[in-house]
Amino acid sequence: MKLINKKICMGKDIGIHGNMFGGILMAWIDEAAAAFATEYCYTPNMVTLRVGELLFKRPIKAGNHIRLYGSVAHLGKTSISLDIEVRKYNVYSAEETVVCTTSITFVRIDDDGNPTPIGESVRKKHAGLEALVAHG
């Protein structure tokens, strides 16, 4: 998985139980994943289609350093699906603990908001990366 963003949980991000509010983390995931998808597909014209089940495995507290990781799970004709992992990062030991996982799908759109094919250069790049992983 590739590191796609870093954040620090602040006091303003905390809910009533002293943990990070899930909606804030969901927004961080959507933003980081969208940036990753648009860069991967060489286009700013991507919109969120679907977010899979969010599994909140561990609490996040104020002051925790958070790292978001992503990888391409599937590249379709007009869409890209990513696997996302959110990890708490310990600045003293560099240890990372998975705190949340999900999948997210984006669709490339045209100026009217209709799905439009992802470029052939992206498809070739993706096929090359998949071949590299298969033989790696």
GIFENHU-V768774 format. One record per residue. RES is the residue in one letter. PSI is psi in whole degrees, -180 to 180 (none if undefined). OMEGA is omega as a letter, one per 30 degrees, with the letter a starting at -180 (* if undefined). Layout:
BEGIN
RES;PSI;OMEGA
RES;PSI;OMEGA
END
This chain:
BEGIN
M;148;a
K;137;l
L;123;a
I;-13;l
N;158;l
K;143;l
K;165;l
I;128;l
C;125;a
M;168;l
G;-35;l
K;-14;a
D;-1;a
I;137;l
G;-170;a
I;-16;a
H;10;l
G;5;l
N;164;l
M;137;l
F;128;a
G;-35;a
G;-34;l
I;-46;l
L;-38;l
M;-40;l
A;-41;l
W;-43;l
I;-48;a
D;-44;a
E;-49;a
A;-42;a
A;-39;l
A;-43;l
A;-43;l
F;-46;a
A;-43;a
T;-38;l
E;-43;a
Y;-39;a
C;4;l
Y;41;l
T;141;l
P;-6;a
N;60;l
M;140;l
V;151;l
T;127;l
L;-44;a
R;139;l
V;127;l
G;-174;l
E;129;l
L;122;l
L;110;l
F;101;a
K;-29;a
R;151;l
P;154;l
I;133;a
K;162;l
A;136;a
G;-14;l
N;138;l
H;134;a
I;136;l
R;134;l
L;130;a
Y;148;l
G;154;l
S;152;l
V;120;l
A;-36;a
H;139;l
L;114;l
G;-171;a
K;-44;a
T;-1;a
S;162;l
I;133;l
S;136;a
L;147;l
D;134;a
I;139;l
E;129;l
V;129;a
R;140;l
K;133;a
Y;127;l
N;114;a
V;-20;a
Y;-39;a
S;-10;a
A;13;l
E;141;l
E;138;l
T;126;l
V;126;a
V;-20;a
C;142;l
T;152;l
T;178;l
S;156;a
I;140;a
T;136;l
F;151;l
V;137;l
R;134;a
I;158;l
D;-173;a
D;-20;l
D;1;l
G;11;l
N;147;l
P;140;l
T;148;a
P;144;l
I;142;a
G;150;a
E;-33;l
S;-34;l
V;-42;l
R;-44;l
K;-43;l
K;-46;a
H;-44;l
A;-40;l
G;-40;l
L;-40;l
E;-41;l
A;-39;l
L;-43;l
V;-41;a
A;-33;a
H;-7;a
G;none;*
END
